[in-house]
Amino acid sequence: MKLSAWGLYPAALLSLLVGLVGTSCGANIQAVYEGDVRFEHCMAFDLRSEVSAPARLECWRGWLAHHTYGQTRDRLLHATKRVAALERQ
């Protein structure tokens, strides 16, 4: 049985839709992953005494500016507090 609108078989149409949904979610998953990795990178900077305060500040500012998509509120709050604390130093 063919679909009259596009002339595609139902299985082919289903495969196409699954492929599109899977592809569209891939970018979102990648963005969240990159945000997670960058957050952990900034956390590691905070734990290393040899990393300067300006470098830590830039790390957290960069994370807030570019990597917050899909992140939890506690991470956003932590990053905001770290920026404020590092700006006071």
C-alpha positions in Angstrom: 0.0 0.0 0.0 1.4 3.4 -1.0 0.8 6.7 0.7 -0.9 8.9 -1.8 0.6 12.2 -0.6 4.3 11.4 -1.3 4.1 8.0 -3.0 6.2 6.4 -0.3 5.7 3.1 1.4 4.7 3.4 5.1 7.9 1.7 6.2 10.1 4.1 4.2 8.2 7.0 5.7 8.6 5.7 9.2 12.3 5.2 8.6 12.7 8.7 7.3 10.9 10.1 10.4 12.9 8.1 12.8 16.1 9.2 11.1 15.1 12.9 11.2 14.2 12.7 14.9 17.4 10.9 15.8 19.5 13.5 13.9 17.7 16.5 15.4 18.3 15.2 18.9 21.9 14.5 18.2 22.9 18.2 18.2 21.1 18.7 21.5 22.8 15.8 23.2 26.1 17.0 21.9 25.6 20.5 23.2 24.6 19.2 26.7 27.7 16.9 26.7 30.0 19.7 25.7 28.5 21.8 28.5 29.1 19.0 31.0 32.7 18.6 29.9 33.4 22.3 30.1 31.8 22.6 33.5 34.0 19.8 34.8 37.0 21.6 33.2 36.2 24.8 35.1 35.7 22.8 38.3 39.2 21.2 37.8 40.6 24.7 37.4 39.2 25.7 40.8 40.9 22.7 42.4 44.3 23.4 40.9 46.3 26.0 42.9 48.6 26.7 39.9 45.7 28.0 37.8 45.5 31.8 38.1 42.3 33.5 39.2 41.9 35.4 35.9 42.1 32.0 34.0 39.4 30.6 36.3 37.3 33.6 35.9 37.5 33.4 32.1 36.6 29.7 32.2 33.5 30.3 34.2 32.5 33.3 32.1 33.0 31.3 29.0 30.9 28.4 30.4 28.1 30.8 31.3 28.2 32.5 27.9 28.4 29.4 25.7 27.7 26.2 27.4 24.5 26.5 29.6 22.1 24.8 27.2 20.4 21.9 29.0 22.4 22.4 32.2 20.7 22.2 35.7 20.0 25.2 37.8 22.5 24.2 40.5 25.3 24.3 37.9 24.1 27.7 36.7 24.0 29.0 40.2 27.4 27.6 41.0 29.0 29.2 38.0 27.3 32.5 38.7 28.6 32.4 42.3 32.1 31.5 41.1 32.2 34.4 38.7 31.1 36.8 41.4 33.7 35.4 43.9 36.5 35.6 41.4 35.6 39.1 40.4 35.9 40.2 44.0 39.5 38.9 44.2 
